[in-house]
């Protein structure tokens, strides 16, 4: 059974401006986020 995605509301998407951002791994020791609306990471 999959867990529901927990969104971060203090980070905004640079593409669409949405605040539905979810953690999506790390890149070069920085946290990555993926937008829940447009899918940009």
FILUM-312521 format. One record per residue (C-alpha): residue in one letter; chain; residue number from 1; y, z, x. Coordinates in nm, 2 decimals. Example, Ala and Ser with C-alpha at 12.3 -4.5 7.8 and 13.67 -1.06 7.14 Angstrom:
BEGIN
<r><resn>A</resn><chain>A</chain><resi>1</resi><north>-0.45</north><up>0.78</up><east>1.23</east></r>
<r><resn>S</resn><chain>A</chain><resi>2</resi><north>-0.11</north><up>0.71</up><east>1.37</east></r>
***
This chain:
BEGIN
<r><resn>X</resn><chain>A</chain><resi>1</resi><north>0.00</north><up>0.00</up><east>0.00</east></r>
<r><resn>X</resn><chain>A</chain><resi>2</resi><north>0.34</north><up>-0.10</up><east>0.14</east></r>
<r><resn>X</resn><chain>A</chain><resi>3</resi><north>0.63</north><up>0.13</up><east>0.17</east></r>
<r><resn>X</resn><chain>A</chain><resi>4</resi><north>0.96</north><up>0.05</up><east>0.00</east></r>
<r><resn>X</resn><chain>A</chain><resi>5</resi><north>1.23</north><up>-0.07</up><east>0.24</east></r>
<r><resn>X</resn><chain>A</chain><resi>6</resi><north>1.49</north><up>0.19</up><east>0.32</east></r>
<r><resn>X</resn><chain>A</chain><resi>7</resi><north>1.83</north><up>0.03</up><east>0.34</east></r>
<r><resn>X</resn><chain>A</chain><resi>8</resi><north>2.12</north><up>0.15</up><east>0.57</east></r>
<r><resn>X</resn><chain>A</chain><resi>9</resi><north>2.45</north><up>0.15</up><east>0.38</east></r>
<r><resn>X</resn><chain>A</chain><resi>10</resi><north>2.67</north><up>0.23</up><east>0.68</east></r>
<r><resn>X</resn><chain>A</chain><resi>11</resi><north>2.61</north><up>-0.12</up><east>0.85</east></r>
<r><resn>X</resn><chain>A</chain><resi>12</resi><north>2.74</north><up>-0.44</up><east>0.71</east></r>
<r><resn>X</resn><chain>A</chain><resi>13</resi><north>2.61</north><up>-0.80</up><east>0.74</east></r>
<r><resn>X</resn><chain>A</chain><resi>14</resi><north>2.84</north><up>-1.02</up><east>0.94</east></r>
<r><resn>X</resn><chain>A</chain><resi>15</resi><north>2.74</north><up>-1.32</up><east>0.74</east></r>
<r><resn>X</resn><chain>A</chain><resi>16</resi><north>2.76</north><up>-1.22</up><east>0.37</east></r>
<r><resn>X</resn><chain>A</chain><resi>17</resi><north>2.93</north><up>-0.87</up><east>0.39</east></r>
<r><resn>X</resn><chain>A</chain><resi>18</resi><north>2.64</north><up>-0.69</up><east>0.21</east></r>
<r><resn>X</resn><chain>A</chain><resi>19</resi><north>2.56</north><up>-0.33</up><east>0.31</east></r>
<r><resn>X</resn><chain>A</chain><resi>20</resi><north>2.18</north><up>-0.37</up><east>0.22</east></r>
<r><resn>X</resn><chain>A</chain><resi>21</resi><north>2.07</north><up>-0.36</up><east>0.59</east></r>
<r><resn>X</resn><chain>A</chain><resi>22</resi><north>1.72</north><up>-0.25</up><east>0.69</east></r>
<r><resn>X</resn><chain>A</chain><resi>23</resi><north>1.59</north><up>-0.17</up><east>1.04</east></r>
<r><resn>X</resn><chain>A</chain><resi>24</resi><north>1.41</north><up>-0.47</up><east>1.20</east></r>
<r><resn>X</resn><chain>A</chain><resi>25</resi><north>1.29</north><up>-0.37</up><east>1.54</east></r>
<r><resn>X</resn><chain>A</chain><resi>26</resi><north>1.47</north><up>-0.36</up><east>1.88</east></r>
<r><resn>X</resn><chain>A</chain><resi>27</resi><north>1.61</north><up>-0.63</up><east>2.11</east></r>
<r><resn>X</resn><chain>A</chain><resi>28</resi><north>1.72</north><up>-0.54</up><east>2.47</east></r>
<r><resn>X</resn><chain>A</chain><resi>29</resi><north>1.72</north><up>-0.16</up><east>2.38</east></r>
<r><resn>X</resn><chain>A</chain><resi>30</resi><north>1.94</north><up>-0.21</up><east>2.08</east></r>
<r><resn>X</resn><chain>A</chain><resi>31</resi><north>1.84</north><up>-0.15</up><east>1.71</east></r>
<r><resn>X</resn><chain>A</chain><resi>32</resi><north>1.83</north><up>-0.47</up><east>1.51</east></r>
<r><resn>X</resn><chain>A</chain><resi>33</resi><north>1.89</north><up>-0.49</up><east>1.13</east></r>
<r><resn>X</resn><chain>A</chain><resi>34</resi><north>1.80</north><up>-0.75</up><east>0.87</east></r>
<r><resn>X</resn><chain>A</chain><resi>35</resi><north>2.01</north><up>-0.82</up><east>0.56</east></r>
<r><resn>X</resn><chain>A</chain><resi>36</resi><north>1.84</north><up>-0.76</up><east>0.23</east></r>
<r><resn>X</resn><chain>A</chain><resi>37</resi><north>2.05</north><up>-1.02</up><east>0.05</east></r>
<r><resn>X</resn><chain>A</chain><resi>38</resi><north>2.08</north><up>-1.32</up><east>0.28</east></r>
<r><resn>X</resn><chain>A</chain><resi>39</resi><north>1.80</north><up>-1.24</up><east>0.53</east></r>
<r><resn>X</resn><chain>A</chain><resi>40</resi><north>2.01</north><up>-1.27</up><east>0.85</east></r>
<r><resn>X</resn><chain>A</chain><resi>41</resi><north>1.91</north><up>-1.04</up><east>1.14</east></r>
***
